[in-house]
Amino acid sequence: MITILTLDPQSRRHRRQAAELLVENFAAWPAMEIARAEIRTLLAKNRVCLIAVNEKNDVVGLVGGLPDYDGNVWELHPLVVKKSEQGKGIGKRLVAAIERAAKARGAVTMMLGTDDETQATTLSDCDLYENLWEKICHIRNLKGHPYSFYEKCGYVITGVVPDANGTGRPDILMAKRIGRRH
């Protein structure tokens, strides 16, 4: 049984396990000290950091959220689920939980960026400055890129940052309306 909780800043065990998830799953956090710093950032007062824990009270997933645009838009960052637990709906539950938390704080839109650093989509290794929207309209998932997961959660591609991670390695921007328009 999986339970979604707010990460308790006092729980060293959960903070360590959350940092381990970042190191195990993302090149952006290659070492524990860097991942621990990210966890501290996620615990800032204006942010939300949620974890998924199993029946042994071990962290198997993490999602963070931070406000932008005067709180009208929140960014979902990061989302990670332990590899052995992927495909079991934990990621979807974490996304839904962070959306509810952001909406409760007045968010209208949730946004995210999902990098393509491994040529996992047809948006990589090409000149995105030529016919960008045509390329976005015809995007294909070549190697299990997460943008397809986010589409299943109701997100749409709203843009791309070409070369965000080096030449030919874009950041795919996605968003979803989660609250009422004012």
N, C-alpha and C positions, 0 to 999 in steps of 0.2 A: 504494500500500500504506500503510495506516494502522497506526501503532505507538502503544501506550499506555505512557506513561512517568510517573514521578514528576517533578514540576516541580523542576528543579535551582535552588536559590536563587542559585547563582553564574552562571546563564545570563541575562544581561541581555536578550538577544534574545528568548528564550522568555518571560521575565517581561513584556517590553513587548508582545509579540504577544498574550499572555493578557489583559493589561489592555485592549488594543484591542478584543478580542472582547467584553469586558464593556460598553465604551462603545458599540459598534456595535449591541448587542442588548438593552440594558436601560436603562430610564429611571432606575433607581436609581443608575447610575453615569454621570452626564452629562458628566464631564470626566476626562481622563487622570489627574490627580493623585488623584482620588477612587478610580478604578479601581486605580491603583498601590498605594494604601493597602490596598485589599481584597486584592490579591495578597499583600502583606506579611503580612496577617492570616492568609490561607490557608496561609502557610508556617510558622506557629507550630509548635512542637514537638509539641503534642498533636493536631494536625490532619493531614489527608492532602490533598494537592493533586496531581491527576493531569492530564496533558495528552494529547491525541491529536495526533500529528505526521504529516505526509504525507511522501512520498518526498523532498521538497526540505528536510525538517526544519523546516517551518513549522507553527506551532500552528494547528490547525483545530478544536480542542475543548478544553474544560476542565471539570473537576468537582472539587468540594471536599467534604470531610466533617469533622465535628467531633463529639466524644463529648459525651454528656449522660447524666443519670441514672446516674452512677457507671460510665459506659462500657457499660451494658446497651443503650442506645439511641444511635444515631448519627444526626445530621442531615445529609442530602444538601443541600449549598448551596455554591455555585451550580452549575448545569449550563448550559453554553452550547456550541453548535456553530455554526461559521461558516455564514452563510446559504447560501452557494453549495455547501456540503457536507451540508446537511440532507437527510434522507430516504435516506441511504446506510448506516444502521446504526451510525454513529459514536456517537450518543447512547446507544443501547442498550449498546454496548460499554463506554462510560464508566460508565454506571450499574452494569453487572455488575462492573467493576473496582473501583469504590468500595465496593460491597457486599462483595466478597472481602476488601478491605483492612480494612474495619470488622469483618467476621466474624473475621479473623485476630487482631484486637485484643480479641476477646471480646464483640462486639455480638450481641445477640439480635434486635433490631429496627432497621430503618432507617426514618427518617421524613423528611418534607419538607413544605414549604408552597408552594403554587403560587397566586400572586395572580391575582385576576380584576379588573384595573383598566380593562378595555376592553369590558365588557358581553359577554364571550365565552361566558358560560354563563347558564343560567336562574337561577343563584344571585345574580346581580347585580341591582341596582336593585329589590330587594324587601325586605320586612321579614323577616329570617331569625329573628327572635325568635318568630314565629308559625309553628307547624308545621314546625320546622326539619328534623326527620328525614324527614318526608314530602317536603320540598323536596329534600333530599339524595338520597332514593330515586328521585326523578324528574328528577334533573339531566340536562340536555341540553347538548351542546356546540354552540354557535351559530356560533363563528368560529375553529375550530382551536385551542381552548384546550389547553395542555399536559397537563391532567389525563388526557386520553384516552391520550396517550403513556405516562404513568406506569402507567395501568391495564394497558396491553400489556406492561409490564415486571413486572407482578404486584402492583402497589400497589393498596390499597383506600382509599376515603375514610373517615377516622376522625373527622372533625369539620370545623368551619368557624369562623373568627374573623370574625364580622360586622363590617363597617365598618372592617376593618383598614387599608385604604388610603383611607379617606374614606367618607362615607355611600354605601351601596349597592355598595361595592367590597370584597368579602370575600377572605380568604386561605383556600384550600381545603387542609385538612390531610390528608395521606396517609401510609400506613405499610405495611411489608412485613416479615414475619418472615424473617430471613436466617440465624439460628443456632439452636442447640438450646436448649430451655428447661432451666433448671437444676432 
